[in-house]
Amino acid sequence: MHNMGSATVNKVELMLSTAEVSRLLHVHPNTLRRWSNNGIIKTYRIGPRADRRFRQDDIDRFLVQLRENGGNPNKCSL
């Protein structure tokens, strides 16, 4: 939480589901899960079912790395 004078600003992190990220990256959800399991892309487990969620900032960094690595996700790591 940041205090800016009399106003307080909460930083809310945008969390995306597996389905949302797989659509953004144009990959099958199972591919995204495999990348997550292999440490290629960072994931967070939430709730009693331990559903995967992805931070928008992490996805943005992943896309930059992907471009820098010629589209090879195996050369990316978050």
Summary of the structure (lengths in Angstrom):
residues: 78
radius of gyration: 14.9
end to end distance: 24.4
largest distance: 47.2
contacts: 175
relative contact order: 0.18
helix: 42%
strand: 22%
